[in-house]
Amino acid sequence: MLKFISIIAGGIVGLSSAFADGHLNTHPTVHPHFAVVKQVIKSFDNPEGAIFSADGSHVFISNSAEIGDKAAAFSWTEGEGYISKLKVNGDGTLTMVNDKLITGISSPLGMAVLPVATGKFPAGTIFLCAGSAPIVDKDGNTITDRERMRTKLIAFNEDGKILGEIDTGNKSVFETITGNPIILINAMGFDAQGNMFVADTAFGGAQFEPKWDGAGGLWMISHGAIDDLANGKLPQNLPEFLGIPGNPDGVEVSPTDGSVYVNTVGPVAGAPDPANGGIYAISDMSSLPAPMDGGLGALDGLDFTHNGTMLNTQIRGDIPAKIYVTCDGVTSDLMLVPHTELSGPADLAIRQMDDGSYLVVVPELMARDATPGDDEVTVLALPQTFDNCM
């Protein structure tokens, strides 16, 4: 998501720390199976997140509506984001169904599909991260009023009906726990039991008066607490928080080992990151393990294939934008055929097709682009053999 961070910081800053031997590890090896570029769709406004519907028949894209040159630095525009809905065709391409299925959203980012019904939300409900800083009004003026810090998780169905929301912003239960609302509610995932995991990248709190310092880390909302929080009640089991250095960005639960994987955007905004763009595998919320990998640049989107191969997107400006593949503990680059340059690849989504191959949808944030409606989503096809690491 955060190709823009170098702009916020006024330029790429020196690395404050490095991973392992003190050097950036760009993993020059290439995964043995390449991705075929099926389609590049230029119909979006700073697309940040992608998600497949529960049955895989549709894809939903969050258009984050970065304001472009109306503001001095990267900022989302209050109330101008929206959700697009596309159909998945039999040949693996996508066709637009409704470019503005849901409108009037501030900074819509990552999404996830609820796997286990609650009393309020049926299985298959899509949850959306929204309302994040840095944020400006439609004229490009920085919003400083804490009352307008309204991050939230919005629940909607495949027809675009809003089913409810969970307040994570100013004066929410989340602020009572850490002293900070969730400031940059960036990505989320569910485990098989329906517990929700949410990443707070925690950039942007300084724009408010008085400022918030931010608490970067991972939140867990238990399945049993979802309805209470959506109904404005204090749940019996409060959300749990695990601090993660380096400003966590992507989050997803592995379908094979059940651990929660979180990546970090690295030190591109002057934030210290001991993993220098790393990946953590978290098995419980009581302690943070050492990173399983690092030196990867600035990581954004994170998702898994059905068989547990992990993909991460890299968006740091001084090395090529790319997609990393981690298979059997080894990280390598994904080759795109034909060669295609990505611009801010963000929260990608993966779906296994009936023949065992995979479809990957990659939104490209294209930060600072001042012309809404022509930003790209790239659709990739991975072969049936993709999970074979050799």
KADADA-V984520 format. One record per residue. N is the residue number from 1. RES is the residue in three letters. PHI is phi in radians with two decimals (* if undefined). Layout:
BEGIN
N|RES|PHI ; N|RES|PHI
END
This chain:
BEGIN
1|MET|* ; 2|LEU|-1.93 ; 3|LYS|-1.04 ; 4|PHE|-1.26 ; 5|ILE|-1.09 ; 6|SER|-1.09 ; 7|ILE|-1.28 ; 8|ILE|-1.03 ; 9|ALA|-1.40 ; 10|GLY|1.44 ; 11|GLY|2.32 ; 12|ILE|-1.09 ; 13|VAL|-1.79 ; 14|GLY|-1.17 ; 15|LEU|-1.21 ; 16|SER|-1.45 ; 17|SER|-2.71 ; 18|ALA|-2.27 ; 19|PHE|-1.59 ; 20|ALA|1.02 ; 21|ASP|-1.49 ; 22|GLY|1.57 ; 23|HIS|-2.18 ; 24|LEU|-1.20 ; 25|ASN|-1.75 ; 26|THR|-1.62 ; 27|HIS|0.80 ; 28|PRO|-1.23 ; 29|THR|-1.19 ; 30|VAL|-1.99 ; 31|HIS|-1.03 ; 32|PRO|-1.14 ; 33|HIS|-2.03 ; 34|PHE|-1.56 ; 35|ALA|-1.80 ; 36|VAL|-1.61 ; 37|VAL|-1.36 ; 38|LYS|-1.43 ; 39|GLN|-2.90 ; 40|VAL|-2.17 ; 41|ILE|-1.84 ; 42|LYS|-1.87 ; 43|SER|-2.42 ; 44|PHE|-2.21 ; 45|ASP|-2.10 ; 46|ASN|0.87 ; 47|PRO|-1.12 ; 48|GLU|-2.03 ; 49|GLY|-2.20 ; 50|ALA|-2.36 ; 51|ILE|-2.65 ; 52|PHE|-1.48 ; 53|SER|-1.12 ; 54|ALA|-1.01 ; 55|ASP|-1.63 ; 56|GLY|1.37 ; 57|SER|-1.43 ; 58|HIS|-2.41 ; 59|VAL|-2.16 ; 60|PHE|-2.03 ; 61|ILE|-2.10 ; 62|SER|-1.59 ; 63|ASN|-1.72 ; 64|SER|-1.44 ; 65|ALA|0.98 ; 66|GLU|-1.16 ; 67|ILE|-1.33 ; 68|GLY|1.29 ; 69|ASP|-1.40 ; 70|LYS|-1.32 ; 71|ALA|-2.21 ; 72|ALA|-1.24 ; 73|ALA|-2.38 ; 74|PHE|-0.92 ; 75|SER|-2.76 ; 76|TRP|-1.46 ; 77|THR|-1.67 ; 78|GLU|-0.99 ; 79|GLY|1.32 ; 80|GLU|-1.91 ; 81|GLY|-1.39 ; 82|TYR|-2.76 ; 83|ILE|-1.98 ; 84|SER|-1.84 ; 85|LYS|-2.11 ; 86|LEU|-2.24 ; 87|LYS|-1.61 ; 88|VAL|-1.58 ; 89|ASN|-1.47 ; 90|GLY|-1.09 ; 91|ASP|-1.57 ; 92|GLY|1.54 ; 93|THR|-1.55 ; 94|LEU|-2.04 ; 95|THR|-2.19 ; 96|MET|-1.12 ; 97|VAL|-1.75 ; 98|ASN|-2.63 ; 99|ASP|-1.22 ; 100|LYS|-2.32 ; 101|LEU|-1.11 ; 102|ILE|-2.30 ; 103|THR|-2.15 ; 104|GLY|1.30 ; 105|ILE|-1.78 ; 106|SER|-1.55 ; 107|SER|0.71 ; 108|PRO|-1.22 ; 109|LEU|-2.19 ; 110|GLY|-1.29 ; 111|MET|-2.41 ; 112|ALA|-2.69 ; 113|VAL|-1.84 ; 114|LEU|-1.17 ; 115|PRO|-1.53 ; 116|VAL|-2.25 ; 117|ALA|-1.09 ; 118|THR|-1.87 ; 119|GLY|-1.15 ; 120|LYS|-1.71 ; 121|PHE|-2.10 ; 122|PRO|-1.24 ; 123|ALA|-1.00 ; 124|GLY|1.68 ; 125|THR|-1.06 ; 126|ILE|-1.70 ; 127|PHE|-1.83 ; 128|LEU|-2.19 ; 129|CYS|-1.39 ; 130|ALA|-2.59 ; 131|GLY|1.54 ; 132|SER|-1.31 ; 133|ALA|-1.51 ; 134|PRO|-1.25 ; 135|ILE|-2.47 ; 136|VAL|-2.29 ; 137|ASP|-1.43 ; 138|LYS|-1.16 ; 139|ASP|-1.65 ; 140|GLY|1.56 ; 141|ASN|-1.45 ; 142|THR|-1.12 ; 143|ILE|-1.52 ; 144|THR|-1.96 ; 145|ASP|-1.27 ; 146|ARG|-1.04 ; 147|GLU|-1.13 ; 148|ARG|-1.66 ; 149|MET|-1.48 ; 150|ARG|-2.11 ; 151|THR|-1.13 ; 152|LYS|-2.86 ; 153|LEU|-1.95 ; 154|ILE|-1.71 ; 155|ALA|-1.79 ; 156|PHE|-2.50 ; 157|ASN|-1.71 ; 158|GLU|-1.21 ; 159|ASP|-1.54 ; 160|GLY|1.57 ; 161|LYS|-1.37 ; 162|ILE|-1.33 ; 163|LEU|-1.75 ; 164|GLY|2.76 ; 165|GLU|-2.72 ; 166|ILE|-2.02 ; 167|ASP|-1.37 ; 168|THR|-2.11 ; 169|GLY|-1.67 ; 170|ASN|-0.92 ; 171|LYS|1.21 ; 172|SER|-1.37 ; 173|VAL|-1.07 ; 174|PHE|-1.15 ; 175|GLU|-1.19 ; 176|THR|-1.16 ; 177|ILE|-1.42 ; 178|THR|-1.97 ; 179|GLY|1.48 ; 180|ASN|-2.37 ; 181|PRO|-1.17 ; 182|ILE|-1.28 ; 183|ILE|-1.53 ; 184|LEU|-2.15 ; 185|ILE|-1.41 ; 186|ASN|-1.76 ; 187|ALA|-2.69 ; 188|MET|-2.73 ; 189|GLY|-2.74 ; 190|PHE|-2.11 ; 191|ASP|-1.59 ; 192|ALA|-1.13 ; 193|GLN|-1.52 ; 194|GLY|1.56 ; 195|ASN|-1.28 ; 196|MET|-1.82 ; 197|PHE|-2.13 ; 198|VAL|-2.29 ; 199|ALA|-1.69 ; 200|ASP|-1.91 ; 201|THR|-1.29 ; 202|ALA|1.24 ; 203|PHE|-1.47 ; 204|GLY|1.88 ; 205|GLY|-1.17 ; 206|ALA|-1.26 ; 207|GLN|-1.34 ; 208|PHE|-1.61 ; 209|GLU|-2.15 ; 210|PRO|-1.21 ; 211|LYS|-1.29 ; 212|TRP|-1.80 ; 213|ASP|-1.32 ; 214|GLY|1.52 ; 215|ALA|-2.33 ; 216|GLY|-1.26 ; 217|GLY|2.93 ; 218|LEU|-1.98 ; 219|TRP|-1.83 ; 220|MET|-2.05 ; 221|ILE|-1.92 ; 222|SER|-1.14 ; 223|HIS|-0.95 ; 224|GLY|-1.24 ; 225|ALA|-1.65 ; 226|ILE|-1.05 ; 227|ASP|-1.14 ; 228|ASP|-1.04 ; 229|LEU|-1.11 ; 230|ALA|-1.20 ; 231|ASN|-1.63 ; 232|GLY|1.31 ; 233|LYS|-1.88 ; 234|LEU|-1.45 ; 235|PRO|-1.32 ; 236|GLN|-1.10 ; 237|ASN|-1.78 ; 238|LEU|-1.21 ; 239|PRO|-0.99 ; 240|GLU|-1.87 ; 241|PHE|-2.20 ; 242|LEU|-2.20 ; 243|GLY|-1.19 ; 244|ILE|-2.31 ; 245|PRO|-1.27 ; 246|GLY|1.52 ; 247|ASN|1.07 ; 248|PRO|-1.08 ; 249|ASP|-2.25 ; 250|GLY|-1.50 ; 251|VAL|-2.58 ; 252|GLU|-2.79 ; 253|VAL|-1.68 ; 254|SER|-1.18 ; 255|PRO|-1.31 ; 256|THR|-1.86 ; 257|ASP|-1.90 ; 258|GLY|1.35 ; 259|SER|-1.31 ; 260|VAL|-1.66 ; 261|TYR|-1.78 ; 262|VAL|-2.30 ; 263|ASN|-1.91 ; 264|THR|-2.21 ; 265|VAL|-1.49 ; 266|GLY|1.37 ; 267|PRO|-1.55 ; 268|VAL|-1.29 ; 269|ALA|-1.94 ; 270|GLY|1.44 ; 271|ALA|-1.49 ; 272|PRO|-1.14 ; 273|ASP|-2.45 ; 274|PRO|-1.06 ; 275|ALA|-1.60 ; 276|ASN|0.91 ; 277|GLY|1.44 ; 278|GLY|-2.23 ; 279|ILE|-2.30 ; 280|TYR|-1.97 ; 281|ALA|-1.92 ; 282|ILE|-1.88 ; 283|SER|-1.81 ; 284|ASP|-2.66 ; 285|MET|-1.63 ; 286|SER|-1.66 ; 287|SER|-2.68 ; 288|LEU|-1.73 ; 289|PRO|-1.33 ; 290|ALA|-1.14 ; 291|PRO|-1.09 ; 292|MET|-1.39 ; 293|ASP|-2.76 ; 294|GLY|-2.97 ; 295|GLY|1.17 ; 296|LEU|-1.77 ; 297|GLY|1.86 ; 298|ALA|-2.37 ; 299|LEU|-1.68 ; 300|ASP|-2.21 ; 301|GLY|-1.29 ; 302|LEU|-2.57 ; 303|ASP|-2.71 ; 304|PHE|-2.13 ; 305|THR|-1.33 ; 306|HIS|-1.02 ; 307|ASN|-1.72 ; 308|GLY|1.68 ; 309|THR|-1.29 ; 310|MET|-1.78 ; 311|LEU|-2.04 ; 312|ASN|-2.25 ; 313|THR|-1.71 ; 314|GLN|-2.03 ; 315|ILE|-2.29 ; 316|ARG|-1.17 ; 317|GLY|-1.28 ; 318|ASP|-1.67 ; 319|ILE|-2.30 ; 320|PRO|-1.07 ; 321|ALA|-1.10 ; 322|LYS|-2.82 ; 323|ILE|-2.07 ; 324|TYR|-1.60 ; 325|VAL|-2.06 ; 326|THR|-2.00 ; 327|CYS|-2.34 ; 328|ASP|0.93 ; 329|GLY|1.41 ; 330|VAL|-1.92 ; 331|THR|-1.81 ; 332|SER|-2.51 ; 333|ASP|-1.52 ; 334|LEU|-1.64 ; 335|MET|-1.50 ; 336|LEU|-1.81 ; 337|VAL|-2.20 ; 338|PRO|-1.17 ; 339|HIS|-0.96 ; 340|THR|-2.39 ; 341|GLU|-1.44 ; 342|LEU|-1.71 ; 343|SER|-2.15 ; 344|GLY|1.23 ; 345|PRO|-1.04 ; 346|ALA|-2.05 ; 347|ASP|-1.35 ; 348|LEU|-1.27 ; 349|ALA|-2.28 ; 350|ILE|-2.15 ; 351|ARG|-2.46 ; 352|GLN|-1.41 ; 353|MET|-1.54 ; 354|ASP|-1.07 ; 355|ASP|-1.54 ; 356|GLY|1.61 ; 357|SER|-1.36 ; 358|TYR|-2.17 ; 359|LEU|-1.93 ; 360|VAL|-2.14 ; 361|VAL|-1.92 ; 362|VAL|-2.06 ; 363|PRO|-1.29 ; 364|GLU|-2.07 ; 365|LEU|-1.08 ; 366|MET|0.84 ; 367|ALA|-0.98 ; 368|ARG|1.30 ; 369|ASP|-1.24 ; 370|ALA|-1.65 ; 371|THR|-2.05 ; 372|PRO|-1.14 ; 373|GLY|1.71 ; 374|ASP|-2.24 ; 375|ASP|-1.45 ; 376|GLU|-1.85 ; 377|VAL|-2.13 ; 378|THR|-1.85 ; 379|VAL|-1.88 ; 380|LEU|-2.03 ; 381|ALA|-2.04 ; 382|LEU|-1.93 ; 383|PRO|-1.28 ; 384|GLN|-1.01 ; 385|THR|-1.52 ; 386|PHE|-1.03 ; 387|ASP|-1.36 ; 388|ASN|-1.44 ; 389|CYS|-1.34 ; 390|MET|-1.69
END
